[in-house]
């Protein structure tokens, strides 16, 4: 079959170089353009999507953060903001004043000023400034000049200048002086009632006396207030709640009579100086309720200058130190024996001058024998032998229980701080050794505080009740209205009225006929008991030659109410006894007490005149 020539020809002579161009697609250019546009559109969408995604993520993050700030941490952040805008302020409130039973001021907060000098700011010479200040400050001019030359600024010239001197300083109109106000506790009576009041330290905290024990009553309650701050941090007082600086007019009233306190101190110091004694104390108590009208201790300190005092003086030794009461405890033993019915008021005893107990020989203080004597005479002559015989009639276990009932070995629980409890041997040791009841019968072998002895004699004075000695009456306002008074232990009935009256009448014979004659006051019936005891040593035994002389009085005998007690530690001299040292002190105090308390003369005395 014959091939087609056209096909053969072209197939044979085909040259790629001369190949006929193919026809372009009608859509070629537009397609590329469309493709480019599509690619650009796709790229734009991608970028928009990325931007949108970023914005969404950012928005989501902001939403989460906003939720965290507003919802989760909102309350805390709000509080932080308020704390930055507000300030908690606790206004300064002075301590309440302290007054005595007659409203005499004993302690008060008053404004004082610290005076600073800045010599670099002086517009006069150091000598001129010193010459003007020296008479006001009470300092030497030359010393002030040296002080000014020591530093250029910040020199403390006086730490606490009272308000009345400030006007004199400001009137000088001197440049370079600075006054900073503060409050300081001031005691107008200086050292008169220091042992009762105590003092307040630089941090305004009570450190002794009622300033320490009655801190809650003396501190005014102050609520913290919130005040707004301005933009510069300044406090805005106009936003303060109304009346937040108001404080009450309450004052802490004591039972102390400053007049009696002063007389008691003078009498005590006189005898201490006369006998060169180590220390002494006077206590006056109203036995009806236990209120202390006077509590004097010597030596003492000035609470306005407490930093200069010996630290040992800050504890009132009438409540903080123990001693053996000696013969002043004998009337209490007589009351125990009478109450138990082992003796009668008219019983007689034989005082031979000595008595054997176990392996010991007991003698009278003066080594004397008094012969056949009554119970009243046992107290008059302070017979140790007679007292041992009285207590031997009591079973030791019963006697011990009565000593505990009186409070021996316990604290008095008074409102003065740092009180210690007395010391009494264990019941087993007391009962096992006959010498223990024997020595206790005349006031040795155990120890107590002076305030506790006064409390016990108060039970003899008030019909047998054991009251709590105290110095705080309570908080009163300017009108004398009582607002707060301490809660005290309910008095316990220890002895019967019949027993105590018999003992008080026996004690009266000590003043009229016995060793207490130095306490006699014409027209008044006074009961009393002297005491001259050996002074116990902290290491055991007794200090050779050291004595504790004392005298306790109860008056008036026909209607007992007041207990007056004086004790003098280690008076020197052969004539130093309770009758010569302590009894005259008590007499001076009673002579002042009679008009102050308006105690009438005894009717029996008046009838005898």
PLY file of the C-alpha trace (Angstrom):
ply
format ascii 1.0
element vertex 609
property float x
property float y
property float z
element edge 608
property int vertex1
property int vertex2
end_header
0.00 0.00 0.00
1.33 3.36 -0.87
2.24 5.71 1.80
0.85 9.14 1.80
3.45 11.53 0.36
2.52 14.43 2.58
3.12 12.56 5.70
6.33 11.10 4.46
7.63 14.40 3.27
7.05 16.29 6.44
8.22 13.47 8.56
11.43 13.27 6.65
12.32 16.91 6.54
11.02 18.04 10.03
13.45 20.38 11.78
12.83 21.48 15.29
14.20 24.91 14.49
11.63 25.48 11.91
8.85 23.89 13.75
5.72 25.86 13.42
4.84 27.61 16.61
1.93 26.31 18.52
-1.00 28.54 19.18
-1.01 30.19 22.67
-3.90 29.56 24.94
-6.33 32.39 24.98
-6.17 32.33 28.74
-2.39 32.18 29.31
-1.68 35.78 30.39
-4.84 36.18 32.30
-4.22 32.87 33.99
-0.82 33.93 35.18
-2.22 37.22 36.38
-5.03 35.44 38.09
-2.60 32.99 39.61
-0.45 35.81 40.92
-3.47 37.53 42.35
-4.59 34.32 43.93
-1.16 33.79 45.43
-1.14 37.37 46.77
-4.64 37.01 48.13
-3.69 33.78 49.82
-0.61 35.45 51.34
-2.71 38.39 52.57
-5.22 36.09 54.10
-2.44 34.23 55.83
-1.04 37.46 57.21
-4.48 38.60 58.24
-5.07 35.28 59.89
-1.77 35.54 61.72
-2.59 39.08 62.83
-6.07 38.04 63.80
-4.71 35.04 65.66
-2.17 37.26 67.46
-4.88 39.72 68.38
-7.11 36.93 69.59
-4.32 35.42 71.64
-3.45 38.85 73.04
-7.09 39.52 73.79
-7.41 36.16 75.42
-4.30 36.86 77.47
-5.65 40.25 78.46
-8.96 38.68 79.38
-7.22 36.05 81.49
-5.04 38.70 83.14
-8.06 40.92 83.68
-9.93 38.00 85.23
-6.93 37.27 87.41
-6.65 40.92 88.53
-10.34 41.62 88.95
-11.70 38.31 90.18
-8.95 36.14 91.59
-6.65 38.85 93.05
-9.18 41.65 93.15
-9.79 41.72 96.89
-6.10 41.53 97.73
-5.14 44.26 95.27
-7.96 46.45 96.52
-6.65 46.03 100.05
-3.11 46.90 98.92
-4.41 50.03 97.24
-6.28 51.04 100.36
-3.21 50.43 102.47
-1.29 52.81 100.23
-4.01 55.40 100.50
-4.74 54.93 104.22
-2.68 54.85 107.41
-3.43 53.09 110.69
-2.94 55.54 113.54
-2.97 54.74 117.25
-3.20 58.09 119.05
-1.00 58.62 122.10
-2.99 58.51 125.33
-1.49 59.55 128.67
-1.61 57.04 131.51
-4.28 57.67 134.07
-3.25 59.75 137.10
-2.84 58.20 140.55
-4.29 59.90 143.63
-4.38 59.10 147.34
-7.51 58.56 149.47
-7.89 62.35 149.83
-7.52 63.04 146.07
-3.96 64.33 146.38
-2.06 63.78 143.15
0.64 61.11 143.36
1.45 60.40 139.70
0.56 62.04 136.37
1.71 62.21 132.75
2.93 65.67 131.82
4.47 67.11 128.65
8.23 67.63 128.76
10.67 68.71 126.10
14.06 67.53 124.96
16.30 70.50 124.14
18.71 70.03 121.24
21.44 72.44 120.17
22.77 72.83 116.61
25.83 75.11 116.94
26.27 75.34 113.16
23.00 77.30 113.05
23.88 79.73 115.85
23.72 83.38 114.85
25.62 84.31 117.99
28.89 83.10 119.47
28.97 79.97 121.61
29.84 82.10 124.62
26.83 84.36 124.14
24.41 81.45 123.70
25.87 79.68 126.75
25.58 82.82 128.87
21.86 83.13 128.08
21.02 79.45 128.60
23.10 78.66 131.71
20.82 80.33 134.30
17.74 78.63 132.82
19.29 75.16 132.55
21.21 75.45 135.79
24.50 74.63 134.06
27.89 76.29 134.10
28.53 78.64 131.18
32.01 77.25 130.52
30.66 73.69 130.47
28.01 74.69 127.93
30.64 76.28 125.70
32.64 73.03 125.73
29.47 71.13 124.90
28.77 73.39 121.92
32.31 72.82 120.66
32.00 69.03 120.85
29.67 68.67 117.83
28.20 70.82 115.11
24.67 69.53 115.48
22.31 67.28 117.46
23.59 68.00 120.98
21.16 67.05 123.77
21.28 69.85 126.32
18.43 68.61 128.51
16.39 65.40 128.07
13.21 66.43 129.91
12.52 70.12 130.47
9.17 70.83 132.17
6.62 73.00 130.42
7.05 75.96 132.77
10.68 76.46 131.71
9.98 76.26 127.99
8.56 79.79 127.83
11.80 81.18 129.22
13.81 79.40 126.55
11.57 80.37 123.63
11.50 83.99 124.78
15.24 84.19 124.11
14.53 83.72 120.36
17.82 81.94 119.75
18.54 80.27 116.44
20.05 76.79 116.55
17.88 75.42 119.37
15.27 72.71 118.88
12.55 71.52 121.30
10.96 68.07 120.87
7.85 67.37 122.94
7.16 64.08 124.67
5.26 62.86 127.73
6.90 61.83 130.97
5.53 60.31 134.19
5.84 62.76 137.04
5.60 62.06 140.78
4.89 65.31 142.66
5.64 63.77 146.06
9.06 62.48 144.93
10.01 59.52 147.16
7.11 59.75 149.64
5.06 56.88 148.18
7.68 55.34 145.89
7.43 51.88 147.46
3.72 51.79 146.65
3.68 53.65 143.32
6.79 52.21 141.64
7.87 53.92 138.42
7.44 53.98 134.64
10.46 53.40 132.39
11.46 55.18 129.18
9.16 52.88 127.18
6.26 53.99 129.35
5.87 50.62 131.03
5.40 50.19 134.76
8.33 48.45 136.40
7.43 48.37 140.11
4.62 49.10 142.55
1.09 49.73 141.31
2.51 51.19 138.09
3.43 47.58 137.32
0.68 45.56 139.03
-2.17 47.85 137.90
-0.98 48.42 134.32
-4.39 47.51 132.87
-6.19 50.07 135.01
-3.64 52.80 134.36
-3.48 52.35 130.58
-6.34 54.00 128.73
-7.88 51.82 126.03
-7.27 53.38 122.60
-8.64 52.08 119.31
-6.56 52.27 116.15
-8.15 54.56 113.53
-7.65 54.60 109.74
-6.95 57.98 108.18
-6.63 58.91 104.49
-3.39 60.10 102.95
-3.12 62.91 100.44
-1.22 62.46 97.17
2.01 63.62 98.82
1.54 61.14 101.67
0.34 63.70 104.21
-2.40 62.61 106.61
-5.80 64.21 106.02
-7.15 64.99 109.52
-10.49 66.17 108.17
-11.26 62.54 107.31
-10.74 61.42 110.95
-13.74 59.92 112.78
-15.37 62.32 115.20
-14.25 62.05 118.82
-11.43 59.56 118.25
-9.09 61.61 120.48
-11.53 61.71 123.39
-10.34 60.08 126.59
-11.90 59.56 130.02
-11.19 61.48 133.20
-10.75 58.37 135.37
-8.04 58.28 138.00
-6.61 55.40 140.02
-7.31 56.07 143.68
-5.20 54.46 146.39
-6.08 53.81 150.02
-2.87 55.56 151.14
-3.14 58.76 153.18
-0.20 60.96 152.18
-0.33 62.86 155.47
0.01 59.70 157.53
2.61 58.37 155.11
4.78 61.43 155.64
4.57 61.27 159.43
5.32 57.53 159.46
8.36 58.04 157.25
9.72 60.81 159.46
9.32 58.71 162.60
10.92 55.69 160.96
13.90 57.61 159.59
14.54 59.23 162.95
14.86 55.88 164.74
16.83 54.31 161.92
19.34 57.15 162.08
19.47 56.94 165.87
20.22 53.22 165.87
22.11 53.13 162.53
19.73 50.49 161.21
20.00 48.74 157.86
16.36 49.22 156.84
12.88 49.57 158.26
9.17 49.67 157.46
5.87 50.97 158.81
2.44 49.59 157.86
-0.95 50.96 158.92
-4.03 48.90 158.02
-7.76 49.36 158.49
-8.64 45.83 159.61
-12.29 46.20 158.63
-11.49 45.86 154.91
-7.70 45.49 154.67
-7.06 48.93 153.16
-3.54 50.21 153.87
-3.44 53.81 155.08
0.35 53.93 155.10
3.13 51.72 153.80
6.59 53.15 154.30
9.88 51.48 153.53
13.37 52.85 154.09
15.72 53.29 152.35
13.75 54.23 149.27
14.22 56.03 145.93
12.83 58.91 143.88
10.75 57.52 140.99
11.40 60.75 139.05
15.08 59.71 139.02
14.75 55.93 139.11
17.86 55.45 136.98
19.97 56.69 139.88
18.49 54.19 142.36
19.81 50.83 143.50
17.82 48.18 141.68
17.20 46.29 144.94
14.96 49.15 146.13
12.40 48.56 143.39
10.96 45.59 145.29
9.00 46.55 148.38
10.58 44.35 151.02
7.41 44.27 153.15
5.93 41.95 150.51
9.05 40.62 148.80
11.31 39.58 151.73
10.82 36.99 154.47
11.74 37.27 158.13
11.07 35.45 161.39
8.46 37.48 163.31
9.58 36.46 166.79
7.44 37.51 169.73
4.95 39.51 167.62
3.54 36.10 166.61
2.80 35.08 170.22
-0.68 36.68 170.41
-1.72 34.59 167.39
-0.59 31.41 169.12
-2.58 32.41 172.20
-5.65 32.88 169.97
-5.14 29.39 168.44
-4.93 27.82 171.90
-7.99 29.71 173.17
-10.00 28.80 170.05
-9.19 25.11 170.58
-10.10 25.24 174.25
-6.75 23.97 175.54
-6.33 27.09 177.69
-8.58 29.59 179.43
-7.94 33.30 179.76
-7.23 33.01 183.51
-4.90 30.00 183.35
-1.55 30.22 185.14
1.83 28.82 184.08
5.20 28.41 185.76
8.12 30.11 184.02
11.29 28.66 185.52
13.53 30.38 182.98
14.21 27.32 180.85
12.49 24.26 179.43
13.81 21.07 177.84
12.30 19.95 174.56
13.77 16.80 173.00
17.53 17.37 173.07
17.24 21.17 173.26
17.07 23.67 176.09
14.91 26.72 175.46
15.38 29.90 177.49
13.83 33.33 177.67
15.47 36.09 175.66
16.83 37.74 178.83
17.67 34.40 180.50
15.26 35.33 183.28
12.67 33.33 185.22
9.27 34.94 185.71
7.79 32.39 188.11
4.05 31.80 188.19
2.45 33.99 185.52
-0.85 34.40 183.70
-1.31 34.29 179.93
-1.48 38.10 179.84
1.82 38.21 181.73
3.32 35.73 179.29
2.69 38.40 176.64
3.79 41.25 178.93
7.14 39.65 179.70
7.35 37.95 176.30
7.97 34.62 178.01
9.22 31.91 175.65
8.80 29.31 178.37
5.16 30.16 178.92
4.44 30.02 175.18
6.07 26.60 174.80
3.88 25.28 177.63
0.74 26.68 175.99
1.45 25.12 172.58
2.45 21.79 174.16
-1.21 21.42 175.13
-2.10 21.26 171.41
-1.55 18.18 169.31
1.16 19.00 166.73
-1.08 17.96 163.82
-3.88 20.23 165.00
-1.45 23.09 165.59
0.02 22.65 162.11
-3.42 22.73 160.52
-4.14 26.00 162.29
-0.89 27.52 161.03
-1.89 26.59 157.52
-5.37 27.97 158.10
-3.77 31.29 159.05
-1.94 31.25 155.73
1.61 30.41 156.79
3.61 29.15 153.83
1.28 30.93 151.39
1.07 34.31 149.66
-1.19 37.09 150.92
-2.34 37.86 147.36
-2.12 41.62 147.82
-2.17 44.09 144.92
1.51 44.95 145.27
3.86 43.06 142.94
6.74 40.64 143.56
5.14 39.11 146.65
6.63 35.91 148.03
4.99 33.20 150.10
6.08 32.37 153.62
8.03 29.26 154.58
6.76 26.55 156.87
8.28 23.13 157.26
6.41 20.13 155.90
3.74 18.59 158.10
5.74 15.36 158.43
8.85 17.18 159.62
6.83 19.46 161.90
4.99 16.62 163.63
8.03 14.31 163.87
10.18 16.79 165.80
8.86 18.27 169.10
11.26 21.19 168.76
9.36 22.55 165.72
6.08 23.36 167.54
8.13 24.66 170.48
10.14 27.20 168.46
7.08 28.16 166.43
5.31 29.05 169.69
7.61 32.07 170.13
7.85 33.02 166.44
10.95 31.25 165.17
11.63 28.34 162.80
9.35 29.70 160.07
9.24 32.90 158.01
6.72 35.34 156.58
6.53 38.79 155.07
5.79 41.84 157.24
2.54 42.40 155.31
1.38 38.90 156.27
1.96 39.53 159.97
-0.17 42.68 159.67
-2.88 40.65 157.93
-2.93 38.11 160.77
-3.11 40.77 163.46
-5.92 42.29 161.43
-7.88 39.12 162.19
-7.42 39.86 165.91
-8.59 43.45 165.35
-11.73 42.80 163.29
-13.30 39.91 165.16
-11.47 37.00 163.54
-11.64 37.61 159.77
-8.61 37.25 157.52
-8.85 40.20 155.10
-6.57 40.99 152.17
-4.23 43.97 152.68
-4.44 46.26 149.64
-3.49 49.74 148.43
-5.82 50.12 145.42
-9.33 51.48 145.94
-10.31 51.65 142.25
-10.94 53.97 139.30
-12.95 57.08 140.08
-14.03 59.99 137.88
-13.75 63.71 138.58
-17.04 63.58 140.52
-15.80 60.83 142.82
-17.95 58.14 141.23
-16.40 54.66 141.37
-16.15 52.95 137.96
-13.91 49.94 138.52
-12.62 48.33 141.70
-10.51 45.17 141.98
-12.13 41.92 143.02
-10.64 40.64 146.25
-10.74 37.37 148.13
-13.75 37.03 150.41
-12.58 37.38 154.05
-12.30 34.06 155.90
-13.46 33.70 159.49
-10.51 32.29 161.45
-11.24 33.08 165.10
-14.40 33.81 167.03
-15.09 37.37 168.16
-14.92 36.26 171.80
-11.43 34.82 171.30
-10.03 37.86 169.51
-11.41 40.30 172.08
-9.76 38.31 174.90
-6.42 38.34 173.10
-6.62 42.08 172.33
-7.34 42.80 176.00
-4.33 40.70 176.99
-2.23 42.65 174.51
-3.41 45.86 176.14
-1.57 44.86 179.31
1.67 44.76 177.27
1.26 48.51 176.69
-0.01 49.41 180.16
2.27 47.13 182.22
4.74 45.34 179.99
7.39 45.90 177.31
5.17 48.16 175.18
4.88 51.09 177.58
6.64 53.33 175.05
3.46 53.20 172.92
1.13 54.59 175.59
-1.06 57.57 174.62
-3.12 59.24 177.34
-6.86 58.77 176.86
-6.61 55.82 174.46
-6.65 52.07 175.03
-3.96 50.52 172.85
-3.03 46.84 172.58
0.41 45.82 171.44
3.25 43.32 171.32
6.99 43.83 171.05
9.34 41.60 169.15
13.13 41.29 169.23
14.05 38.30 167.11
17.33 36.84 165.98
17.88 37.43 162.28
17.94 34.27 160.24
20.87 33.69 157.89
20.20 32.73 154.23
22.69 29.88 154.68
20.98 28.55 157.80
21.10 29.38 161.48
21.18 32.97 162.72
23.43 35.95 162.11
25.41 36.68 165.25
24.42 39.99 166.84
21.83 40.81 164.17
18.30 41.56 165.33
14.89 42.30 163.87
13.07 44.66 166.22
9.36 45.18 165.80
6.16 46.32 167.47
2.54 45.75 166.47
-0.39 47.72 167.90
-4.17 47.35 167.70
-6.54 50.19 168.59
-8.85 51.15 170.09
-9.16 48.14 172.41
-12.87 48.67 173.14
-13.67 48.64 169.40
-10.60 47.30 167.55
-10.10 48.48 164.00
-6.58 49.68 163.15
-3.31 47.75 163.06
-0.06 49.74 163.21
3.20 47.88 162.69
6.85 48.93 162.65
9.90 46.79 161.98
13.55 47.85 161.98
16.25 45.59 160.57
19.62 45.34 162.33
19.55 48.35 164.66
22.91 48.80 166.39
23.55 49.07 170.12
22.87 47.12 173.28
19.65 49.04 173.89
18.13 48.12 170.52
14.90 46.22 171.22
11.36 46.24 169.96
10.41 48.30 173.00
13.05 50.98 172.41
13.23 51.11 168.60
9.88 50.08 167.10
7.37 50.98 169.85
8.19 54.73 169.79
7.71 54.74 166.00
4.27 53.19 166.38
3.34 55.74 169.04
4.22 58.64 166.69
2.12 57.11 163.92
-0.87 56.50 166.21
-0.70 60.10 167.45
-1.14 61.20 163.85
-3.73 58.53 163.06
-6.09 59.58 165.87
-6.98 63.05 164.48
-6.84 61.96 160.83
-9.32 59.13 161.39
-11.18 61.02 164.13
-10.78 58.23 166.68
-12.53 59.28 169.89
-10.89 58.81 173.32
-11.74 55.64 175.19
-14.76 56.08 177.50
-13.16 54.08 180.27
-10.14 56.40 180.15
-12.37 59.51 180.23
-14.29 58.16 183.23
-11.06 57.59 185.10
-9.89 61.18 184.69
0 1
1 2
2 3
3 4
4 5
5 6
6 7
7 8
8 9
9 10
10 11
11 12
12 13
13 14
14 15
15 16
16 17
17 18
18 19
19 20
20 21
21 22
22 23
23 24
24 25
25 26
26 27
27 28
28 29
29 30
30 31
31 32
32 33
33 34
34 35
35 36
36 37
37 38
38 39
39 40
40 41
41 42
42 43
43 44
44 45
45 46
46 47
47 48
48 49
49 50
50 51
51 52
52 53
53 54
54 55
55 56
56 57
57 58
58 59
59 60
60 61
61 62
62 63
63 64
64 65
65 66
66 67
67 68
68 69
69 70
70 71
71 72
72 73
73 74
74 75
75 76
76 77
77 78
78 79
79 80
80 81
81 82
82 83
83 84
84 85
85 86
86 87
87 88
88 89
89 90
90 91
91 92
92 93
93 94
94 95
95 96
96 97
97 98
98 99
99 100
100 101
101 102
102 103
103 104
104 105
105 106
106 107
107 108
108 109
109 110
110 111
111 112
112 113
113 114
114 115
115 116
116 117
117 118
118 119
119 120
120 121
121 122
122 123
123 124
124 125
125 126
126 127
127 128
128 129
129 130
130 131
131 132
132 133
133 134
134 135
135 136
136 137
137 138
138 139
139 140
140 141
141 142
142 143
143 144
144 145
145 146
146 147
147 148
148 149
149 150
150 151
151 152
152 153
153 154
154 155
155 156
156 157
157 158
158 159
159 160
160 161
161 162
162 163
163 164
164 165
165 166
166 167
167 168
168 169
169 170
170 171
171 172
172 173
173 174
174 175
175 176
176 177
177 178
178 179
179 180
180 181
181 182
182 183
183 184
184 185
185 186
186 187
187 188
188 189
189 190
190 191
191 192
192 193
193 194
194 195
195 196
196 197
197 198
198 199
199 200
200 201
201 202
202 203
203 204
204 205
205 206
206 207
207 208
208 209
209 210
210 211
211 212
212 213
213 214
214 215
215 216
216 217
217 218
218 219
219 220
220 221
221 222
222 223
223 224
224 225
225 226
226 227
227 228
228 229
229 230
230 231
231 232
232 233
233 234
234 235
235 236
236 237
237 238
238 239
239 240
240 241
241 242
242 243
243 244
244 245
245 246
246 247
247 248
248 249
249 250
250 251
251 252
252 253
253 254
254 255
255 256
256 257
257 258
258 259
259 260
260 261
261 262
262 263
263 264
264 265
265 266
266 267
267 268
268 269
269 270
270 271
271 272
272 273
273 274
274 275
275 276
276 277
277 278
278 279
279 280
280 281
281 282
282 283
283 284
284 285
285 286
286 287
287 288
288 289
289 290
290 291
291 292
292 293
293 294
294 295
295 296
296 297
297 298
298 299
299 300
300 301
301 302
302 303
303 304
304 305
305 306
306 307
307 308
308 309
309 310
310 311
311 312
312 313
313 314
314 315
315 316
316 317
317 318
318 319
319 320
320 321
321 322
322 323
323 324
324 325
325 326
326 327
327 328
328 329
329 330
330 331
331 332
332 333
333 334
334 335
335 336
336 337
337 338
338 339
339 340
340 341
341 342
342 343
343 344
344 345
345 346
346 347
347 348
348 349
349 350
350 351
351 352
352 353
353 354
354 355
355 356
356 357
357 358
358 359
359 360
360 361
361 362
362 363
363 364
364 365
365 366
366 367
367 368
368 369
369 370
370 371
371 372
372 373
373 374
374 375
375 376
376 377
377 378
378 379
379 380
380 381
381 382
382 383
383 384
384 385
385 386
386 387
387 388
388 389
389 390
390 391
391 392
392 393
393 394
394 395
395 396
396 397
397 398
398 399
399 400
400 401
401 402
402 403
403 404
404 405
405 406
406 407
407 408
408 409
409 410
410 411
411 412
412 413
413 414
414 415
415 416
416 417
417 418
418 419
419 420
420 421
421 422
422 423
423 424
424 425
425 426
426 427
427 428
428 429
429 430
430 431
431 432
432 433
433 434
434 435
435 436
436 437
437 438
438 439
439 440
440 441
441 442
442 443
443 444
444 445
445 446
446 447
447 448
448 449
449 450
450 451
451 452
452 453
453 454
454 455
455 456
456 457
457 458
458 459
459 460
460 461
461 462
462 463
463 464
464 465
465 466
466 467
467 468
468 469
469 470
470 471
471 472
472 473
473 474
474 475
475 476
476 477
477 478
478 479
479 480
480 481
481 482
482 483
483 484
484 485
485 486
486 487
487 488
488 489
489 490
490 491
491 492
492 493
493 494
494 495
495 496
496 497
497 498
498 499
499 500
500 501
501 502
502 503
503 504
504 505
505 506
506 507
507 508
508 509
509 510
510 511
511 512
512 513
513 514
514 515
515 516
516 517
517 518
518 519
519 520
520 521
521 522
522 523
523 524
524 525
525 526
526 527
527 528
528 529
529 530
530 531
531 532
532 533
533 534
534 535
535 536
536 537
537 538
538 539
539 540
540 541
541 542
542 543
543 544
544 545
545 546
546 547
547 548
548 549
549 550
550 551
551 552
552 553
553 554
554 555
555 556
556 557
557 558
558 559
559 560
560 561
561 562
562 563
563 564
564 565
565 566
566 567
567 568
568 569
569 570
570 571
571 572
572 573
573 574
574 575
575 576
576 577
577 578
578 579
579 580
580 581
581 582
582 583
583 584
584 585
585 586
586 587
587 588
588 589
589 590
590 591
591 592
592 593
593 594
594 595
595 596
596 597
597 598
598 599
599 600
600 601
601 602
602 603
603 604
604 605
605 606
606 607
607 608
